[in-house]
Amino acid sequence: MPKTSDILAVILGGGQGKRLYPLTVERSKPAVPIAGKYRLIDITISNCLNSNIPRIAVLTQFNSVSLHRHISQTYIFDSFHPGWVQIWAAEQTMEHADWYQGTADAVRKQLGEIRSTNRPYVLILAGDHLYRMNYAEMAEFHWANNADVTVAVQPVPKEEATRFGLLKRDEDGRIIDFAEKPKDPVRLANMICRDDPEKPYLGSMGIYLFNTNVLMDVLRPDKSKEHLDDFGGDIIPYLIQNGAGVYGYNFDGYWRDIGTIRAFYETNLALTEENPGFNFYDPDKPIFTHPRFLPCSQVIGCTLKNALIAEGCLVSDATIEHSIVGLRSQIGGGSVIKDSILMGADYYGTLRNGAPIGIGKNCQICCAIIDKNASIGDNVVIKPFPIDRDVDHPLYAVRDGIVVIPKHTTIPAGSVIAP
């Protein structure tokens, strides 16, 4: 019987991340902070390590410096451990002079590295989802069905169907039809496969387990002329049409695709609730991240309700409700933070313009995302916008009604950001 150590995990580092702008101005999607102290890439890498998949490659291309730094400082194995986490950055070679053209093309350009690992199975993953999954159970399903490819699937609500690759299976679990983000009403109607009026579709989670020989064959350089550049849009439909054994593995746990500002915002704030859908406190399946030597957070005279506060924070006489306070955050007296995400800071001190990092005194902040190393002056007011409102301003952006203060931005004292 094969084992999970026979699997090479390949994590796609994401493209430009336009839907997460301005959080992706200076970083890739997998490097975006989450839950106060982690980064999105930590979720997928931790799932691999907890599933005993010790060889992990992360494919990167866009705004990748901070992601490279985080991985190199976090996932360090000693010489007695068989595993590694490697960065496979986009590069120009004698065979390929252009950048990655899609998810499958990114893997195609790394076939030499995949071959050199000598692993009989390749697990393709995304680096911007929040979920906890034991990939060993998916692998056992794959082996039991003698599959060529296994796709992790979940039920999909009607209103979200156009955001997913939809599929239909036969009674043995084999996928017989696949449509990538269909918009045509007739095609959508044909993809209904569940007797559930709320979630009538099955959707791909973007998690694929390949037999390596199948992956190497379908990604052969000569097949690039057939424009097989994306797994969901090209590779999976191509394999199904050509008779490969493509199966759908049911995953019934918590899973969120953090692809938009609204999804990022709501997923983060849901973690502050009493029984969140995702549990960071599982002692048997921990989420790993960069170890930091920070002091305990100092919280003096504050009112806290449904709040996550990371290490190294200094908070005085503030009210914090339904919010996340990231690493090294500093919040001045009299400030009220509600329904907001403060990503904290990379260091203590001031910005180049001399403005202190953190939230000043007597601020009123609601429905906002404050990125790292921002300086919010005293008496600043940030109010929520209508949910359908988008605004571009030199000092901030509004996406889906949420005010986003970009990294390193200074908001002058007394500013009011409101509809």
C-alpha positions in Angstrom: 0.0 0.0 0.0 1.4 3.5 -0.8 1.9 6.0 1.9 1.6 9.7 2.2 5.4 10.2 2.2 5.2 9.0 -1.4 3.3 12.3 -2.2 5.0 15.5 -3.3 2.8 18.6 -2.4 3.0 21.5 -4.9 1.4 24.7 -3.6 0.4 27.3 -6.1 1.6 30.7 -4.8 -1.1 32.7 -6.7 -1.1 35.4 -9.3 -1.5 39.1 -8.9 -4.4 38.7 -6.4 -6.3 41.6 -7.9 -9.5 40.8 -5.9 -7.6 41.2 -2.7 -6.2 44.7 -3.6 -4.8 46.7 -1.8 -3.7 43.9 0.5 -1.7 42.5 -2.4 0.1 45.7 -3.4 3.3 44.5 -1.8 2.7 40.8 -1.2 1.2 37.7 -2.9 -2.1 36.3 -1.7 -0.5 33.4 0.3 1.5 35.9 2.3 -1.5 37.9 3.4 -1.8 37.8 7.3 -4.7 36.0 8.9 -6.0 35.6 12.4 -3.6 38.1 13.9 -0.3 36.2 13.6 -0.4 33.7 10.7 -0.2 34.0 7.0 -2.5 32.2 4.5 0.3 29.9 3.3 0.7 28.5 6.8 -2.7 26.8 6.5 -1.8 24.7 3.5 1.8 23.9 4.6 0.5 22.9 8.1 -2.1 20.6 6.5 0.7 18.9 4.6 2.9 18.4 7.6 0.0 17.2 9.8 -0.9 14.7 7.0 2.7 13.4 7.0 3.5 14.8 3.6 7.1 16.1 4.3 8.1 17.3 0.8 6.5 20.5 -0.1 7.2 22.9 -3.0 5.7 26.4 -3.3 5.5 27.9 -6.7 5.8 31.7 -6.7 5.9 34.5 -9.2 4.2 37.7 -8.2 5.3 40.0 -5.3 7.0 37.0 -3.7 9.7 38.5 -1.6 7.7 38.5 1.7 6.4 35.0 1.0 10.0 33.7 0.4 11.2 35.4 3.6 8.4 33.9 5.7 8.9 30.4 4.4 12.6 30.5 4.7 12.4 31.7 8.3 9.6 29.4 9.4 9.9 25.9 7.8 13.4 24.8 8.7 14.1 21.0 9.1 17.1 19.5 10.7 19.5 17.1 8.8 17.8 14.0 10.3 14.4 14.9 8.8 13.6 13.6 5.3 11.4 16.6 4.4 11.7 20.1 3.1 9.7 23.2 2.1 11.2 24.6 -1.1 10.5 27.7 -3.2 10.2 27.1 -6.9 10.2 30.6 -8.3 9.2 31.4 -11.9 12.3 31.6 -14.0 13.4 32.0 -17.5 15.2 28.9 -19.0 16.4 27.8 -22.4 13.0 26.0 -22.9 10.7 28.7 -21.3 11.3 32.4 -21.7 7.9 33.6 -20.5 6.3 33.6 -17.0 3.7 31.2 -15.7 0.6 31.4 -17.9 -1.8 29.6 -15.6 -1.9 27.1 -12.8 -1.1 24.1 -15.0 1.5 26.0 -16.9 3.2 26.9 -13.6 3.5 23.2 -12.8 4.5 22.3 -16.4 7.5 24.6 -16.1 8.6 22.7 -13.0 8.3 19.2 -14.4 12.1 18.7 -14.1 12.0 19.5 -10.4 9.0 17.2 -9.9 10.7 14.4 -11.7 13.9 14.8 -9.6 11.9 14.2 -6.4 11.0 10.7 -7.6 7.6 10.8 -5.9 4.9 8.6 -7.5 2.1 11.1 -6.6 1.7 14.8 -6.8 -0.8 16.8 -4.7 -1.7 20.2 -6.2 -2.9 22.7 -3.7 -3.8 26.4 -3.4 -2.1 28.7 -0.9 -5.1 31.0 -0.2 -7.7 28.8 1.4 -8.7 28.4 5.1 -9.4 24.8 6.0 -8.0 21.8 7.9 -7.8 18.6 5.9 -6.1 15.2 6.4 -4.8 14.6 2.9 -4.1 11.0 3.9 -7.9 10.2 3.8 -8.1 11.7 0.3 -5.0 9.6 -0.8 -6.6 6.4 0.6 -9.7 7.2 -1.5 -7.5 7.7 -4.5 -5.7 4.4 -4.1 -8.8 2.4 -3.3 -10.4 3.6 -6.6 -7.2 3.1 -8.6 -7.7 6.7 -9.8 -5.5 8.6 -12.2 -6.6 11.9 -10.6 -8.7 12.7 -7.5 -10.4 16.1 -7.1 -11.6 17.2 -3.6 -15.2 18.4 -3.8 -17.8 20.1 -1.7 -21.5 21.1 -2.1 -21.9 24.6 -3.5 -24.8 27.0 -2.9 -26.7 28.3 -5.9 -25.6 31.9 -5.5 -21.9 30.9 -5.5 -22.0 28.4 -8.4 -20.4 30.7 -11.0 -17.3 31.1 -8.8 -16.5 27.3 -8.8 -15.6 24.5 -11.1 -18.8 22.4 -11.1 -18.8 18.6 -11.6 -21.1 15.6 -11.9 -20.2 12.1 -10.8 -21.5 8.6 -11.5 -22.6 6.2 -8.7 -19.0 5.0 -8.3 -17.7 8.6 -7.6 -16.1 9.0 -11.1 -16.4 12.5 -12.5 -18.3 12.4 -15.8 -18.7 16.1 -16.5 -16.8 19.3 -15.4 -17.6 23.0 -16.1 -15.2 25.7 -14.9 -17.1 28.7 -13.5 -20.1 28.3 -15.9 -22.2 31.4 -16.6 -24.6 30.0 -19.1 -28.0 29.3 -17.4 -28.5 26.1 -19.5 -25.1 24.8 -18.6 -25.7 25.6 -14.9 -29.0 23.7 -15.0 -27.3 20.7 -16.5 -24.7 20.7 -13.7 -27.3 20.2 -10.9 -26.5 16.9 -9.3 -27.7 17.1 -5.7 -31.2 16.9 -4.3 -30.7 20.0 -2.1 -32.4 23.2 -3.1 -29.8 25.3 -1.1 -26.7 23.5 -2.4 -27.6 21.7 -5.6 -24.1 21.6 -7.1 -20.8 19.9 -6.4 -17.8 22.2 -6.7 -14.1 21.6 -7.0 -12.0 22.9 -4.0 -8.9 23.3 -6.3 -7.2 20.3 -4.6 -6.0 17.6 -7.0 -4.1 14.4 -6.4 -2.3 13.1 -9.5 -0.5 10.0 -10.3 2.8 11.5 -11.3 3.0 9.7 -14.6 -0.4 11.0 -15.6 0.6 14.5 -14.6 3.9 14.3 -16.6 2.0 13.1 -19.6 -0.8 15.6 -19.7 1.7 18.5 -19.1 4.2 17.4 -21.7 5.7 20.5 -23.4 4.3 19.5 -26.8 0.8 19.6 -25.3 1.2 23.2 -24.3 0.2 23.9 -27.9 -3.2 22.7 -26.9 -3.4 25.5 -24.4 -3.8 23.2 -21.4 -2.7 26.0 -19.0 -5.2 25.8 -16.2 -6.2 22.8 -14.0 -9.8 23.6 -13.6 -10.5 25.1 -17.0 -8.3 22.8 -19.1 -6.6 19.8 -17.6 -9.5 18.2 -15.7 -12.0 18.5 -18.6 -9.3 17.2 -21.0 -8.6 14.1 -18.9 -12.3 13.3 -18.4 -12.9 13.6 -22.2 -10.0 11.3 -22.9 -11.1 8.5 -20.6 -8.8 9.0 -17.6 -10.0 7.8 -14.2 -10.9 11.2 -12.5 -12.7 10.8 -9.2 -14.4 13.2 -6.8 -13.5 12.9 -3.1 -16.1 14.3 -0.6 -14.8 16.7 2.0 -17.4 17.8 4.5 -15.3 20.0 6.8 -14.9 23.7 7.0 -13.4 25.3 3.9 -13.3 28.9 2.7 -11.8 30.4 -0.5 -10.3 33.7 0.6 -10.3 35.4 -2.8 -12.0 38.7 -2.2 -11.8 41.5 0.4 -15.3 40.7 1.6 -14.5 37.0 2.0 -11.2 37.8 3.7 -12.9 40.2 6.1 -15.8 38.0 7.0 -13.7 34.8 7.4 -11.3 36.6 9.7 -14.0 38.1 11.9 -15.8 34.8 12.2 -12.7 33.6 14.1 -13.6 35.9 17.0 -16.9 34.1 17.6 -17.3 31.7 20.5 -17.4 28.5 18.4 -15.7 29.5 15.1 -16.0 27.1 12.1 -12.2 26.9 12.0 -10.3 25.9 15.2 -6.8 27.3 15.6 -6.6 25.6 19.0 -6.4 21.9 17.9 -3.5 20.5 19.9 -3.1 17.5 17.6 -3.2 19.4 14.3 -1.5 22.7 15.0 -1.1 25.5 12.5 2.5 26.4 12.3 4.0 29.8 11.6 7.1 31.9 12.1 8.2 31.7 15.8 8.6 35.1 17.3 10.2 36.2 20.6 7.7 38.8 21.5 6.5 39.8 25.0 3.0 39.2 26.2 0.4 41.7 25.1 -0.2 44.5 27.7 -3.9 45.4 28.0 -4.7 48.1 30.5 -8.2 49.4 31.4 -9.8 48.0 28.2 -13.2 46.6 27.3 -12.9 43.5 25.2 -15.7 41.5 23.5 -15.1 38.8 20.9 -11.5 39.9 20.2 -8.3 38.1 19.2 -5.2 39.8 20.4 -1.8 38.6 19.2 1.6 38.9 21.0 3.5 42.0 21.6 0.6 44.5 21.7 0.2 47.6 23.8 -3.4 48.6 24.3 -4.6 51.2 26.8 -8.1 52.3 27.8 -9.6 51.2 24.5 -12.8 49.3 23.6 -12.4 46.4 21.2 -15.3 44.5 19.9 -15.6 41.8 17.2 -12.1 42.6 16.0 -8.6 41.1 15.5 -5.6 42.9 16.8 -2.4 41.7 15.1 1.2 41.4 16.2 2.8 44.5 17.8 -0.3 46.6 17.5 -0.4 49.8 19.6 -3.8 51.4 20.4 -4.1 54.7 22.2 -6.5 55.6 25.0 -10.1 56.3 24.3 -10.1 54.5 20.9 -13.0 52.3 19.9 -12.4 49.4 17.4 -15.4 47.5 16.1 -15.8 44.9 13.4 -12.2 45.6 12.2 -9.0 43.8 11.5 -5.7 45.4 12.6 -2.8 43.5 11.1 -0.3 45.1 13.5 3.3 45.9 12.6 6.6 44.4 11.6 8.5 46.5 14.1 8.0 49.1 16.9 8.7 52.7 16.4 7.9 55.3 13.7 7.5 55.5 10.0 10.0 57.4 7.8 7.9 60.5 8.1 8.1 60.3 11.9 4.5 59.2 12.4 4.1 56.6 15.2 3.0 53.2 14.1 -0.4 52.1 15.4 -3.8 53.6 16.3 -3.8 57.0 18.0 -5.9 58.3 20.8 -9.7 58.7 20.7 -10.2 57.1 17.3 -13.5 55.6 16.1 -12.8 52.7 13.7 -15.6 50.5 12.4 -15.7 48.0 9.5 -12.1 48.5 8.4 -8.9 46.5 7.6 -5.7 48.3 8.8 -2.7 46.8 7.1 0.7 46.4 8.7 2.8 49.4 9.8 0.0 51.9 9.2 -0.1 55.1 11.3 -3.6 56.3 12.3 -3.5 59.7 13.9 -5.5 60.9 17.0 -9.2 61.4 16.6 -9.5 59.6 13.3 -13.0 58.3 12.4 -13.6 55.4 10.0 -17.2 54.5 9.3 -18.6 51.6 7.2 -19.7 52.2 3.6 -22.6 50.6 1.7 -21.7 47.0 0.9 -21.8 47.6 -2.9 -19.4 50.7 -2.7 -15.9 50.7 -4.1 -13.7 53.8 -3.7 -10.1 54.5 -4.7 -8.4 57.3 -2.6 -4.7 58.2 -2.3 -4.7 57.1 1.4 -7.2 54.3 1.4 -9.5 52.0 -0.7 -13.0 50.8 -0.2 -13.9 47.3 -1.4 -17.3 45.8 -0.9 -18.0 48.6 1.6 -14.9 47.8 3.7 -12.3 50.5 4.2 -8.8 49.2 3.7 -5.8 51.2 4.8 -2.7 50.0 2.9 0.6 49.0 4.4 2.8 51.9 5.6 0.0 54.5 5.1 -0.3 57.5 7.4 -3.8 58.8 8.1 -3.5 62.4 9.5 -5.0 63.2 12.9 -8.7 64.3 12.7 -9.4 62.6 9.4 -12.9 61.3 8.7 -13.4 58.4 6.3 -17.1 57.9 5.8 -19.7 57.6 3.0 
